[in-house]
C-alpha cells in the first residue's frame, strides 16, 4: 500500500471514529472508548492510534461540532442586512447545532479548560461574531465605545448562559432566546427596534 493510500485510510478511520464518538457520546455520555470503537467498526487500538485519551477524543469532538457551527453560521449570510439581524442569525444557527447535541454540549461545558484553550476553541465562531459587531459599530448600529473583542466575549458568554438556562429547564427556548436578544441589544447599545422580530 502506498503512503498516500495509508494516509487516506487513516483519515477515513479517524473520521469514522469521530462520527461514532458524536453518536455514542450523545446517546451515552459516560461511554468509553471501547463503545466508540465498536460503533465505528474499528478496534480500540485504532481509536488510541488517533486519540491517546478520552479527553483528546472529546477535544476533537469539540472541533467537529465547532466546524458544524461555523458552516451553519456562514450559511446565514452574516455580511447582509442590519448588523443586529446578522448577529442573531449567527447565534440562531450556532444554537441549532448545539441543540442537536445536548448531552455532548453539557459534557463539553463541564470539562475544565484554561482561558487560552476556551479562546482557541471559540476562535472561528468569535471571528464571525466580531466581524458583525465591527460592521455594526462602523455603521453606527452598535455603540463603538467598547472594544469589539470585549463585546464578542460578552456575546459568547451570554449565549452560553441562555443555553444553560434552557438546558436546566429554567427557561423555554423562546424565553431564553427573547432574554438573550433584549440583553444583547442593550449591551451592544442598539435600539430594540433595530432588529427584526
C-alpha positions in Angstrom: 0.0 0.0 0.0 1.4 3.4 -1.0 1.9 6.1 1.7 -0.9 8.1 0.0 -3.3 5.2 0.4 -2.2 4.7 4.0 -2.9 8.4 4.8 -6.3 8.2 3.1 -7.1 5.1 5.1 -6.0 6.8 8.3 -8.1 9.8 7.5 -11.2 7.7 6.9 -10.6 5.7 10.0 -10.2 8.9 12.1 -13.4 10.4 10.6 -15.3 7.1 11.3 -14.1 7.3 14.9 -15.2 10.9 15.3 -18.6 10.2 13.7 -19.0 7.3 16.1 -17.9 9.4 19.1 -20.5 12.0 18.3 -23.3 9.4 18.1 -22.2 7.3 21.1 -21.3 10.1 23.5 -24.6 12.0 22.6 -26.6 8.8 23.4 -24.4 7.7 26.4 -22.2 10.5 27.8 -20.4 8.1 30.1 -19.5 5.6 27.3 -15.8 4.6 27.0 -13.5 4.4 24.0 -14.4 0.7 23.6 -18.0 1.6 22.8 -16.8 4.3 20.4 -14.6 1.7 18.7 -17.4 -0.8 18.4 -19.7 1.7 16.8 -17.0 2.8 14.4 -16.3 -0.7 13.4 -12.6 -0.5 14.5 -10.5 -1.8 17.3 -9.8 0.0 20.5 -6.2 0.2 19.4 -7.3 2.1 16.3 -9.1 4.6 18.4 -6.0 5.0 20.6 -3.8 5.4 17.5 -5.8 8.6 16.7 -6.7 9.7 20.2 -4.5 8.9 23.1 -7.2 9.5 25.7 -10.9 10.2 26.1 -10.1 13.9 26.7 -8.3 14.1 23.3 -11.3 12.5 21.6 -13.6 14.9 23.3 -11.4 17.8 22.2 -11.7 16.5 18.6 -15.5 16.2 19.0 -15.5 19.9 20.1 -13.6 20.8 16.9 -16.1 18.8 14.9 -19.1 20.5 16.4 -17.4 23.9 16.1 -16.8 23.2 12.4 -20.5 22.3 12.0 -21.5 25.5 13.8 -19.2 27.6 11.6 -20.7 26.1 8.5 -24.2 26.9 9.7 -23.2 30.4 10.7 -21.6 31.0 7.3 -24.8 29.9 5.6 -26.7 32.8 7.3 -25.0 35.4 5.0 -23.7 37.4 8.0 -22.5 40.3 5.8 -26.0 41.3 4.7 -28.8 43.3 6.4 -28.6 45.2 9.7 -25.8 44.0 12.0 -28.2 43.1 14.8 -30.2 40.9 12.5 -27.0 39.3 11.2 -25.7 38.7 14.8 -29.0 37.0 15.8 -28.9 34.8 12.6 -25.3 33.7 13.6 -26.4 32.9 17.1 -29.6 31.1 16.0 -27.5 28.9 13.6 -25.0 28.1 16.2 -27.8 27.3 18.7 -29.5 24.9 16.3 -26.2 22.9 16.1 -25.8 22.9 19.9 -29.5 21.7 20.3 -28.7 18.7 18.1 -26.1 17.6 20.7 -27.5 18.5 24.1 -25.7 15.7 26.1 -22.4 16.4 24.3 -22.7 20.2 24.8 -23.4 19.6 28.5 -20.5 17.2 28.8 -18.1 19.5 27.0 -19.2 22.5 29.1 -18.4 20.7 32.3 -14.8 20.0 31.2 -12.1 22.1 32.9 -10.4 24.3 30.3 -8.0 27.1 30.5 -9.0 30.5 29.2 -6.4 30.0 26.3 -8.0 26.7 25.3 -11.5 28.1 25.5 -10.5 31.1 23.4 -8.9 28.7 20.8 -12.0 26.6 20.7 -14.2 29.6 20.0 -11.8 31.4 17.6 -13.6 30.6 14.4 -17.0 31.4 15.9 -15.6 34.5 17.6 -14.2 35.8 14.3 -17.6 35.7 12.7 -19.3 37.5 15.6 -16.5 40.1 15.7 -16.9 40.8 12.0 -20.6 41.5 12.5 -20.0 43.6 15.7 -17.4 45.7 13.9 -19.7 46.2 11.0 -22.4 47.4 13.4 -20.1 49.7 15.2 -18.8 51.2 11.9 -22.4 51.7 10.6 -23.5 53.3 13.9 -25.9 50.5 14.7 -23.9 49.5 17.8 -22.1 51.6 20.4 -18.5 51.9 19.5 -17.2 52.9 22.9 -16.5 49.4 24.0 -13.9 47.2 22.2 -15.3 44.7 19.7 -13.2 41.9 21.3 -14.8 42.6 24.7 -18.3 42.5 23.1 -17.5 39.2 21.4 -16.6 37.7 24.7 -19.8 39.0 26.3 -22.0 37.8 23.4 -20.5 34.2 23.6 -20.8 34.1 27.4 -24.4 35.3 27.3 -25.3 32.9 24.5 -23.9 30.1 26.7 -25.9 31.3 29.7 -29.1 31.3 27.6 -28.4 27.8 26.5 -27.7 26.7 30.1 -30.9 28.2 31.3 -32.8 26.4 28.6 -31.0 23.1 29.3 -31.7 23.4 33.0 -35.4 23.8 32.3 -35.5 27.3 33.9 -36.4 28.9 30.6 -38.1 27.7 27.5 -36.3 28.0 24.2 -38.4 31.1 23.3 -37.8 32.7 26.7 -34.1 32.2 26.6 -33.9 33.5 23.0 -36.0 36.5 23.9 -33.9 37.3 27.0 -30.7 36.9 25.0 -32.0 39.3 22.3 -33.0 42.0 24.8 -29.8 41.7 26.8 -27.6 41.8 23.8 -29.3 44.7 22.2 -28.8 46.6 25.5 -25.1 45.5 25.8 -24.4 46.5 22.2 -26.2 49.8 22.5 -28.7 49.1 19.8 -32.3 50.2 20.0 -34.8 47.4 20.4 -36.4 48.4 17.1 -33.1 47.9 15.3 -33.7 44.2 14.9 -36.4 42.3 13.0 -38.5 40.2 15.4 
